[in-house]
Amino acid sequence: MKLLGYIVKSLWGHRSRTMLTVAGSAVALFVFCFIQSIQEGMRDLRQRQEANGSLIVFQANKFCPATSHLPQDYDQQISKFNGVKDVVPIQVFTNNCRASLDVVVFYGVPPQKLRTARDFEFLKGDWNEFETHQDAAIVGQAFAARRDIEVGDKFSIGDLSVNVAGIYRSDNPAEENYIYSHLEFLQRRQGANLVGTVTQLEVLLQPGADQEAISNQIDELYRAGPVETNTRSKGVFQAKSLGDLSQLIEMAHYLGLACVGLVLALVATTTLMSVEDRIQEHAVLRTLGFSGFKVFGVVLAESTLLSLAGGILGVGIALITLKLSSLSVGAEAVTVAFIPSYRLAGIGLLLALVTGVFAGVVPAWYASRTEIVPALRSV
């Protein structure tokens, strides 16, 4: 405890340098956590959809949801396949097919099928209100928080307006960025007459069903028309929809590593400067009976404390910001949530700790090897 007090006093004695180093480390780890949170969202999306066991039937050779138009009666034919539990027709409307931080996605689904296809928890509102009004919609809590929407509000995007009948929570963070409305309402929206067609079909499978075999059967059935299909597992479909965005998210990993490198260089430089400034002080410690190993430990503890302080500050601010902002990024009506988690906090703090230790090794070794007499004579 005495050494800890000495270390804190030493750092506070050069408070400007200490505060700038902590601030720099905090900024770097703040950026790292943001990058890691979108990667956490991508990983969570893939894991959930792989475990979900459902297929998406889309029009072949089409990409943006606005261009896909499947006959709605395909659902009756596909539902007869062995291993198929249910088929959900979905009409999709989005304000932007390109990558965006402010994408709005409407899913038009028959209300009775929505209750069985999604596991939602109503936070506010009334399910009966949604079922009985064609222009009603239920909104994910992340989207509602981002747009400051409450039950009873009217939400409009372009020529589409809905009355918010409820706000829901989902175990899947990405789902909380969608708006669910009535299928026929989206089909008959202003300027469109799409009754009888849907954007896609979601095929819910029985446990143990062969996804690949059923996908091939569906595509083979409609290979000759009237509209050719492309059927994939939901996870593969969403990864394909995200396209280049998913590659950019993966490449951002290197930017995160650069942030870690920045913390390492910053803390190492600050600690080395501190050692150079206090060379006489370390020599005095040696004359008072401190071994070289103990001096090594004191300097190493200083660098670790600096890095850890920056880590706690940066990670803490990042998690609070992510939680309050409910950020997501989307492309082609598929969204990926920025996920703050205990795992993310643990990784950030562990990196701060490890970086602090590595950054202090060279300065600590230099301080522990200093010759006492020349150091005491130095000015």
C-alpha positions as a Markdown table, in Angstrom:
| # | Residue | x | y | z |
|---|---|---|---|---|
| 1 | Met | 0.0 | 0.0 | 0.0 |
| 2 | Lys | 2.9 | 2.4 | 0.7 |
| 3 | Leu | 4.3 | 1.7 | -2.7 |
| 4 | Leu | 0.9 | 2.3 | -4.3 |
| 5 | Gly | 0.7 | 5.7 | -2.5 |
| 6 | Tyr | 4.2 | 6.5 | -3.8 |
| 7 | Ile | 3.3 | 5.6 | -7.3 |
| 8 | Val | 0.1 | 7.7 | -7.3 |
| 9 | Lys | 2.1 | 10.7 | -5.9 |
| 10 | Ser | 4.7 | 10.2 | -8.6 |
| 11 | Leu | 2.1 | 10.3 | -11.4 |
| 12 | Trp | 0.3 | 13.3 | -9.8 |
| 13 | Gly | 3.6 | 15.1 | -9.6 |
| 14 | His | 3.5 | 15.3 | -13.4 |
| 15 | Arg | -0.2 | 15.7 | -13.6 |
| 16 | Ser | -0.4 | 17.4 | -17.0 |
| 17 | Arg | 1.6 | 14.6 | -18.7 |
| 18 | Thr | -0.4 | 11.9 | -16.8 |
| 19 | Met | -3.8 | 13.4 | -17.7 |
| 20 | Leu | -2.8 | 13.8 | -21.4 |
| 21 | Thr | -1.7 | 10.2 | -21.5 |
| 22 | Val | -4.8 | 8.9 | -19.8 |
| 23 | Ala | -7.0 | 11.0 | -22.1 |
| 24 | Gly | -5.1 | 9.7 | -25.2 |
| 25 | Ser | -5.5 | 6.1 | -24.0 |
| 26 | Ala | -9.1 | 6.6 | -23.3 |
| 27 | Val | -9.8 | 8.0 | -26.8 |
| 28 | Ala | -8.0 | 5.1 | -28.4 |
| 29 | Leu | -9.9 | 2.5 | -26.4 |
| 30 | Phe | -13.2 | 4.4 | -27.0 |
| 31 | Val | -12.7 | 3.9 | -30.7 |
| 32 | Phe | -11.6 | 0.3 | -30.2 |
| 33 | Cys | -14.8 | -0.4 | -28.3 |
| 34 | Phe | -17.0 | 1.1 | -31.0 |
| 35 | Ile | -15.3 | -1.0 | -33.7 |
| 36 | Gln | -15.5 | -4.1 | -31.5 |
| 37 | Ser | -19.2 | -3.4 | -30.8 |
| 38 | Ile | -20.2 | -3.6 | -34.5 |
| 39 | Gln | -18.2 | -6.8 | -34.9 |
| 40 | Glu | -20.0 | -8.1 | -31.8 |
| 41 | Gly | -23.3 | -7.2 | -33.6 |
| 42 | Met | -22.2 | -9.0 | -36.8 |
| 43 | Arg | -21.1 | -12.1 | -34.8 |
| 44 | Asp | -24.4 | -12.2 | -32.8 |
| 45 | Leu | -26.4 | -11.9 | -36.0 |
| 46 | Arg | -24.7 | -14.8 | -37.6 |
| 47 | Gln | -24.9 | -17.0 | -34.6 |
| 48 | Arg | -28.6 | -16.4 | -34.1 |
| 49 | Gln | -29.5 | -17.0 | -37.7 |
| 50 | Glu | -27.5 | -20.2 | -37.9 |
| 51 | Ala | -29.3 | -21.5 | -34.8 |
| 52 | Asn | -32.7 | -20.2 | -36.1 |
| 53 | Gly | -33.1 | -22.9 | -38.7 |
| 54 | Ser | -35.1 | -20.9 | -41.2 |
| 55 | Leu | -34.8 | -20.1 | -44.9 |
| 56 | Ile | -35.4 | -17.0 | -47.0 |
| 57 | Val | -36.9 | -17.3 | -50.4 |
| 58 | Phe | -36.1 | -14.3 | -52.6 |
| 59 | Gln | -36.5 | -13.6 | -56.3 |
| 60 | Ala | -33.5 | -14.8 | -58.2 |
| 61 | Asn | -31.0 | -12.3 | -59.6 |
| 62 | Lys | -32.4 | -9.5 | -57.5 |
| 63 | Phe | -30.7 | -7.6 | -54.7 |
| 64 | Cys | -32.5 | -4.6 | -53.2 |
| 65 | Pro | -35.9 | -5.6 | -51.6 |
| 66 | Ala | -37.7 | -3.1 | -53.9 |
| 67 | Thr | -36.9 | -5.2 | -56.9 |
| 68 | Ser | -38.0 | -8.6 | -55.6 |
| 69 | His | -41.6 | -9.6 | -56.3 |
| 70 | Leu | -42.7 | -13.2 | -55.6 |
| 71 | Pro | -46.2 | -14.5 | -56.0 |
| 72 | Gln | -47.7 | -14.7 | -52.5 |
| 73 | Asp | -49.3 | -18.0 | -53.2 |
| 74 | Tyr | -45.9 | -19.7 | -53.3 |
| 75 | Asp | -46.4 | -19.9 | -49.5 |
| 76 | Gln | -49.1 | -22.5 | -49.9 |
| 77 | Gln | -47.1 | -24.7 | -52.1 |
| 78 | Ile | -43.9 | -24.5 | -50.0 |
| 79 | Ser | -45.8 | -25.2 | -46.8 |
| 80 | Lys | -46.5 | -28.7 | -48.1 |
| 81 | Phe | -42.9 | -29.7 | -48.3 |
| 82 | Asn | -41.7 | -32.3 | -45.7 |
| 83 | Gly | -39.8 | -30.6 | -42.9 |
| 84 | Val | -41.5 | -27.2 | -43.3 |
| 85 | Lys | -43.4 | -26.0 | -40.2 |
| 86 | Asp | -44.7 | -22.7 | -41.6 |
| 87 | Val | -44.2 | -20.1 | -44.3 |
| 88 | Val | -44.4 | -16.4 | -43.5 |
| 89 | Pro | -45.0 | -14.0 | -46.5 |
| 90 | Ile | -43.1 | -10.7 | -45.9 |
| 91 | Gln | -43.3 | -7.4 | -47.8 |
| 92 | Val | -40.3 | -5.2 | -47.2 |
| 93 | Phe | -40.0 | -1.5 | -47.5 |
| 94 | Thr | -36.8 | 0.5 | -46.7 |
| 95 | Asn | -35.8 | 4.1 | -47.2 |
| 96 | Asn | -32.3 | 3.2 | -48.3 |
| 97 | Cys | -30.9 | 0.0 | -49.9 |
| 98 | Arg | -27.3 | 1.3 | -49.5 |
| 99 | Ala | -25.2 | 1.2 | -46.3 |
| 100 | Ser | -26.5 | 3.7 | -43.8 |
| 101 | Leu | -26.5 | 4.5 | -40.1 |
| 102 | Asp | -30.1 | 5.8 | -40.4 |
| 103 | Val | -31.9 | 3.0 | -42.3 |
| 104 | Val | -35.6 | 2.5 | -41.7 |
| 105 | Val | -37.0 | -1.0 | -42.4 |
| 106 | Phe | -40.6 | -1.9 | -42.5 |
| 107 | Tyr | -41.6 | -5.6 | -42.5 |
| 108 | Gly | -45.2 | -6.2 | -43.6 |
| 109 | Val | -46.4 | -9.5 | -42.1 |
| 110 | Pro | -49.8 | -11.1 | -41.4 |
| 111 | Pro | -50.4 | -10.4 | -37.6 |
| 112 | Gln | -51.3 | -14.0 | -36.8 |
| 113 | Lys | -48.1 | -15.2 | -38.3 |
| 114 | Leu | -46.0 | -12.6 | -36.7 |
| 115 | Arg | -46.8 | -13.8 | -33.2 |
| 116 | Thr | -45.5 | -17.3 | -34.0 |
| 117 | Ala | -42.6 | -16.3 | -36.2 |
| 118 | Arg | -41.0 | -13.8 | -33.7 |
| 119 | Asp | -40.4 | -14.0 | -30.0 |
| 120 | Phe | -41.2 | -10.5 | -28.9 |
| 121 | Glu | -41.9 | -9.0 | -25.5 |
| 122 | Phe | -44.3 | -6.1 | -25.5 |
| 123 | Leu | -43.0 | -3.2 | -23.4 |
| 124 | Lys | -45.7 | -0.7 | -24.2 |
| 125 | Gly | -48.9 | -0.7 | -26.2 |
| 126 | Asp | -51.6 | -3.2 | -27.1 |
| 127 | Trp | -51.3 | -6.2 | -29.4 |
| 128 | Asn | -55.1 | -6.1 | -30.1 |
| 129 | Glu | -54.7 | -2.5 | -31.3 |
| 130 | Phe | -52.1 | -3.7 | -33.8 |
| 131 | Glu | -54.2 | -6.6 | -35.0 |
| 132 | Thr | -57.4 | -4.7 | -35.5 |
| 133 | His | -56.0 | -1.6 | -37.3 |
| 134 | Gln | -54.5 | -1.9 | -40.8 |
| 135 | Asp | -52.4 | 1.3 | -40.4 |
| 136 | Ala | -50.9 | 0.2 | -37.0 |
| 137 | Ala | -47.4 | -0.9 | -36.5 |
| 138 | Ile | -45.1 | -2.1 | -33.7 |
| 139 | Val | -41.7 | -0.7 | -33.3 |
| 140 | Gly | -38.5 | -2.1 | -31.8 |
| 141 | Gln | -37.3 | -0.3 | -28.7 |
| 142 | Ala | -33.9 | 0.5 | -30.2 |
| 143 | Phe | -35.5 | 2.3 | -33.2 |
| 144 | Ala | -38.1 | 3.9 | -30.9 |
| 145 | Ala | -35.3 | 5.3 | -28.7 |
| 146 | Arg | -33.3 | 6.6 | -31.6 |
| 147 | Arg | -36.3 | 8.4 | -33.1 |
| 148 | Asp | -37.9 | 9.3 | -29.8 |
| 149 | Ile | -41.1 | 7.5 | -30.7 |
| 150 | Glu | -43.9 | 6.6 | -28.2 |
| 151 | Val | -47.1 | 4.6 | -28.4 |
| 152 | Gly | -49.8 | 6.6 | -30.1 |
| 153 | Asp | -47.4 | 8.6 | -32.2 |
| 154 | Lys | -47.7 | 8.8 | -36.0 |
| 155 | Phe | -44.5 | 7.9 | -37.8 |
| 156 | Ser | -43.9 | 8.8 | -41.4 |
| 157 | Ile | -41.1 | 8.1 | -43.8 |
| 158 | Gly | -41.6 | 9.3 | -47.4 |
| 159 | Asp | -45.2 | 8.6 | -48.4 |
| 160 | Leu | -45.7 | 5.9 | -45.8 |
| 161 | Ser | -47.3 | 6.7 | -42.4 |
| 162 | Val | -48.2 | 4.4 | -39.6 |
| 163 | Asn | -49.7 | 4.7 | -36.1 |
| 164 | Val | -47.5 | 3.2 | -33.4 |
| 165 | Ala | -49.5 | 0.6 | -31.5 |
| 166 | Gly | -46.7 | -0.9 | -29.5 |
| 167 | Ile | -43.0 | -1.0 | -28.7 |
| 168 | Tyr | -41.3 | -4.4 | -28.3 |
| 169 | Arg | -38.1 | -5.8 | -27.0 |
| 170 | Ser | -36.3 | -8.8 | -28.5 |
| 171 | Asp | -33.4 | -11.0 | -27.4 |
| 172 | Asn | -32.0 | -10.3 | -30.8 |
| 173 | Pro | -30.6 | -6.7 | -30.8 |
| 174 | Ala | -30.9 | -6.4 | -34.6 |
| 175 | Glu | -34.6 | -7.1 | -34.5 |
| 176 | Glu | -35.2 | -4.1 | -32.3 |
| 177 | Asn | -34.4 | -1.8 | -35.3 |
| 178 | Tyr | -37.3 | -3.0 | -37.4 |
| 179 | Ile | -40.9 | -1.8 | -37.7 |
| 180 | Tyr | -43.6 | -4.5 | -38.2 |
| 181 | Ser | -46.8 | -3.6 | -40.0 |
| 182 | His | -49.7 | -5.4 | -41.7 |
| 183 | Leu | -48.8 | -7.2 | -44.9 |
| 184 | Glu | -51.7 | -5.8 | -46.9 |
| 185 | Phe | -51.0 | -2.3 | -45.7 |
| 186 | Leu | -47.5 | -2.3 | -47.2 |
| 187 | Gln | -48.8 | -3.9 | -50.4 |
| 188 | Arg | -51.4 | -1.2 | -50.8 |
| 189 | Arg | -49.2 | 1.8 | -49.7 |
| 190 | Gln | -49.6 | 5.0 | -51.6 |
| 191 | Gly | -48.2 | 4.7 | -55.2 |
| 192 | Ala | -48.0 | 0.9 | -55.1 |
| 193 | Asn | -50.4 | -1.9 | -55.8 |
| 194 | Leu | -48.5 | -5.1 | -54.9 |
| 195 | Val | -51.4 | -7.2 | -53.6 |
| 196 | Gly | -50.7 | -10.8 | -54.5 |
| 197 | Thr | -46.9 | -10.4 | -54.4 |
| 198 | Val | -44.4 | -10.3 | -51.6 |
| 199 | Thr | -40.7 | -9.4 | -51.3 |
| 200 | Gln | -39.7 | -12.6 | -49.7 |
| 201 | Leu | -40.9 | -15.7 | -47.9 |
| 202 | Glu | -39.5 | -16.9 | -44.6 |
| 203 | Val | -39.7 | -20.7 | -44.3 |
| 204 | Leu | -39.7 | -21.9 | -40.7 |
| 205 | Leu | -38.4 | -25.5 | -40.6 |
| 206 | Gln | -39.0 | -28.4 | -38.3 |
| 207 | Pro | -36.2 | -29.4 | -35.9 |
| 208 | Gly | -33.7 | -31.5 | -37.7 |
| 209 | Ala | -34.9 | -30.6 | -41.2 |
| 210 | Asp | -32.2 | -30.5 | -44.0 |
| 211 | Gln | -31.9 | -26.9 | -44.9 |
| 212 | Glu | -29.9 | -27.5 | -48.1 |
| 213 | Ala | -32.2 | -30.2 | -49.4 |
| 214 | Ile | -35.3 | -28.1 | -48.9 |
| 215 | Ser | -33.6 | -25.0 | -50.4 |
| 216 | Asn | -32.8 | -27.0 | -53.5 |
| 217 | Gln | -36.4 | -28.4 | -53.7 |
| 218 | Ile | -37.9 | -24.9 | -53.6 |
| 219 | Asp | -35.5 | -23.5 | -56.3 |
| 220 | Glu | -36.0 | -26.5 | -58.5 |
| 221 | Leu | -39.8 | -26.2 | -58.3 |
| 222 | Tyr | -39.7 | -22.6 | -59.6 |
| 223 | Arg | -36.8 | -22.8 | -61.9 |
| 224 | Ala | -39.1 | -22.6 | -64.9 |
| 225 | Gly | -41.2 | -19.8 | -63.4 |
| 226 | Pro | -43.5 | -18.1 | -63.1 |
| 227 | Val | -40.8 | -16.3 | -61.0 |
| 228 | Glu | -37.5 | -18.0 | -60.4 |
| 229 | Thr | -36.4 | -18.1 | -56.7 |
| 230 | Asn | -33.1 | -18.1 | -54.8 |
| 231 | Thr | -33.4 | -19.8 | -51.4 |
| 232 | Arg | -30.8 | -19.6 | -48.7 |
| 233 | Ser | -30.5 | -20.0 | -45.0 |
| 234 | Lys | -31.5 | -16.8 | -43.2 |
| 235 | Gly | -27.9 | -16.3 | -42.0 |
| 236 | Val | -26.4 | -16.6 | -45.4 |
| 237 | Phe | -29.1 | -14.4 | -46.9 |
| 238 | Gln | -28.4 | -11.6 | -44.4 |
| 239 | Ala | -24.7 | -11.9 | -44.9 |
| 240 | Lys | -25.1 | -11.7 | -48.6 |
| 241 | Ser | -27.4 | -8.7 | -48.3 |
| 242 | Leu | -24.9 | -6.8 | -46.1 |
| 243 | Gly | -22.3 | -7.6 | -48.9 |
| 244 | Asp | -19.4 | -5.1 | -48.9 |
| 245 | Leu | -20.5 | -3.7 | -45.6 |
| 246 | Ser | -19.7 | -7.0 | -43.8 |
| 247 | Gln | -16.2 | -6.9 | -45.4 |
| 248 | Leu | -15.7 | -3.3 | -44.2 |
| 249 | Ile | -16.8 | -4.4 | -40.7 |
| 250 | Glu | -14.2 | -7.2 | -40.7 |
| 251 | Met | -11.5 | -4.9 | -42.0 |
| 252 | Ala | -12.2 | -2.5 | -39.2 |
| 253 | His | -10.6 | -5.1 | -37.0 |
| 254 | Tyr | -7.2 | -3.8 | -38.1 |
| 255 | Leu | -8.2 | -0.2 | -37.1 |
| 256 | Gly | -9.0 | -1.6 | -33.7 |
| 257 | Leu | -5.5 | -3.2 | -33.5 |
| 258 | Ala | -4.0 | 0.2 | -34.5 |
| 259 | Cys | -5.8 | 1.7 | -31.5 |
| 260 | Val | -4.2 | -0.8 | -29.2 |
| 261 | Gly | -0.8 | 0.0 | -30.8 |
| 262 | Leu | -1.4 | 3.7 | -30.2 |
| 263 | Val | -2.1 | 3.0 | -26.5 |
| 264 | Leu | 1.1 | 0.9 | -26.3 |
| 265 | Ala | 3.3 | 3.6 | -27.9 |
| 266 | Leu | 1.7 | 6.4 | -25.9 |
| 267 | Val | 2.1 | 4.8 | -22.5 |
| 268 | Ala | 5.6 | 3.5 | -23.3 |
| 269 | Thr | 6.7 | 7.0 | -24.3 |
| 270 | Thr | 5.2 | 8.7 | -21.2 |
| 271 | Thr | 6.8 | 6.1 | -18.9 |
| 272 | Leu | 10.2 | 6.4 | -20.5 |
| 273 | Met | 10.1 | 10.2 | -20.2 |
| 274 | Ser | 9.1 | 9.8 | -16.5 |
| 275 | Val | 12.1 | 7.4 | -16.0 |
| 276 | Glu | 14.5 | 9.9 | -17.6 |
| 277 | Asp | 13.2 | 12.8 | -15.5 |
| 278 | Arg | 13.5 | 10.8 | -12.3 |
| 279 | Ile | 16.8 | 9.0 | -12.7 |
| 280 | Gln | 18.2 | 10.5 | -9.5 |
| 281 | Glu | 15.1 | 9.5 | -7.6 |
| 282 | His | 15.4 | 5.9 | -8.6 |
| 283 | Ala | 19.1 | 6.0 | -7.6 |
| 284 | Val | 18.1 | 7.3 | -4.2 |
| 285 | Leu | 15.6 | 4.4 | -3.9 |
| 286 | Arg | 18.5 | 2.0 | -4.6 |
| 287 | Thr | 20.6 | 3.5 | -1.9 |
| 288 | Leu | 17.7 | 3.1 | 0.5 |
| 289 | Gly | 17.7 | -0.6 | -0.1 |
| 290 | Phe | 15.4 | -1.1 | -3.0 |
| 291 | Ser | 16.6 | -3.8 | -5.3 |
| 292 | Gly | 16.7 | -3.4 | -9.0 |
| 293 | Phe | 13.7 | -5.8 | -9.2 |
| 294 | Lys | 11.7 | -3.6 | -6.9 |
| 295 | Val | 12.4 | -0.5 | -8.9 |
| 296 | Phe | 11.5 | -2.5 | -12.0 |
| 297 | Gly | 8.1 | -3.3 | -10.3 |
| 298 | Val | 7.5 | 0.3 | -9.4 |
| 299 | Val | 7.9 | 1.6 | -12.9 |
| 300 | Leu | 5.9 | -1.3 | -14.4 |
| 301 | Ala | 3.1 | -0.5 | -12.0 |
| 302 | Glu | 3.1 | 3.1 | -13.0 |
| 303 | Ser | 2.7 | 2.3 | -16.7 |
| 304 | Thr | 0.0 | -0.3 | -15.9 |
| 305 | Leu | -1.9 | 2.1 | -13.8 |
| 306 | Leu | -1.7 | 4.8 | -16.5 |
| 307 | Ser | -3.0 | 2.4 | -19.2 |
| 308 | Leu | -5.7 | 0.9 | -16.9 |
| 309 | Ala | -7.0 | 4.4 | -16.0 |
| 310 | Gly | -7.3 | 5.3 | -19.7 |
| 311 | Gly | -9.0 | 1.9 | -20.3 |
| 312 | Ile | -11.6 | 2.4 | -17.6 |
| 313 | Leu | -12.4 | 5.9 | -18.8 |
| 314 | Gly | -12.5 | 5.0 | -22.5 |
| 315 | Val | -14.4 | 1.7 | -22.1 |
| 316 | Gly | -16.9 | 3.2 | -19.7 |
| 317 | Ile | -17.7 | 6.2 | -21.9 |
| 318 | Ala | -18.0 | 3.9 | -24.9 |
| 319 | Leu | -20.4 | 1.5 | -23.3 |
| 320 | Ile | -22.6 | 4.3 | -21.9 |
| 321 | Thr | -22.7 | 6.0 | -25.4 |
| 322 | Leu | -23.5 | 2.8 | -27.2 |
| 323 | Lys | -26.3 | 2.0 | -24.7 |
| 324 | Leu | -27.9 | 5.4 | -24.9 |
| 325 | Ser | -27.6 | 5.9 | -28.7 |
| 326 | Ser | -28.9 | 2.4 | -29.8 |
| 327 | Leu | -26.8 | 2.7 | -33.0 |
| 328 | Ser | -27.2 | 0.3 | -35.9 |
| 329 | Val | -25.9 | 0.1 | -39.5 |
| 330 | Gly | -27.9 | -1.5 | -42.3 |
| 331 | Ala | -27.9 | -2.3 | -46.0 |
| 332 | Glu | -30.6 | -3.8 | -48.2 |
| 333 | Ala | -33.1 | -4.0 | -45.3 |
| 334 | Val | -30.8 | -5.9 | -43.0 |
| 335 | Thr | -29.5 | -4.2 | -39.9 |
| 336 | Val | -26.5 | -4.9 | -37.6 |
| 337 | Ala | -26.7 | -3.5 | -34.0 |
| 338 | Phe | -23.8 | -1.9 | -32.2 |
| 339 | Ile | -23.8 | -4.2 | -29.1 |
| 340 | Pro | -22.4 | -3.1 | -25.8 |
| 341 | Ser | -21.7 | -6.1 | -23.6 |
| 342 | Tyr | -19.8 | -7.3 | -20.5 |
| 343 | Arg | -17.7 | -9.3 | -22.9 |
| 344 | Leu | -16.7 | -6.1 | -24.8 |
| 345 | Ala | -16.0 | -4.3 | -21.5 |
| 346 | Gly | -13.8 | -7.3 | -20.4 |
| 347 | Ile | -11.8 | -7.3 | -23.6 |
| 348 | Gly | -11.3 | -3.5 | -23.5 |
| 349 | Leu | -10.0 | -3.6 | -19.9 |
| 350 | Leu | -7.9 | -6.7 | -20.4 |
| 351 | Leu | -6.2 | -5.0 | -23.4 |
| 352 | Ala | -5.6 | -1.9 | -21.4 |
| 353 | Leu | -4.0 | -4.0 | -18.6 |
| 354 | Val | -1.8 | -6.1 | -21.0 |
| 355 | Thr | -0.8 | -3.0 | -23.0 |
| 356 | Gly | 0.2 | -1.2 | -19.8 |
| 357 | Val | 2.4 | -4.1 | -18.7 |
| 358 | Phe | 4.1 | -4.4 | -22.1 |
| 359 | Ala | 4.5 | -0.7 | -22.4 |
| 360 | Gly | 6.3 | -0.5 | -19.1 |
| 361 | Val | 8.8 | -3.4 | -19.6 |
| 362 | Val | 11.5 | -1.4 | -21.5 |
| 363 | Pro | 11.4 | 1.7 | -19.3 |
| 364 | Ala | 11.3 | -0.4 | -16.1 |
| 365 | Trp | 14.3 | -2.5 | -17.3 |
| 366 | Tyr | 16.1 | 0.8 | -18.0 |
| 367 | Ala | 15.4 | 2.2 | -14.5 |
| 368 | Ser | 16.4 | -1.0 | -12.8 |
| 369 | Arg | 19.7 | -1.2 | -14.6 |
| 370 | Thr | 20.8 | 2.4 | -13.8 |
| 371 | Glu | 24.1 | 2.8 | -12.1 |
| 372 | Ile | 23.7 | 4.5 | -8.7 |
| 373 | Val | 26.8 | 6.7 | -8.5 |
| 374 | Pro | 26.6 | 8.2 | -12.1 |
| 375 | Ala | 22.8 | 8.7 | -11.6 |
| 376 | Leu | 23.3 | 10.6 | -8.3 |
| 377 | Arg | 26.0 | 12.8 | -9.9 |
| 378 | Ser | 23.7 | 13.6 | -12.9 |
| 379 | Val | 22.0 | 17.0 | -13.0 |
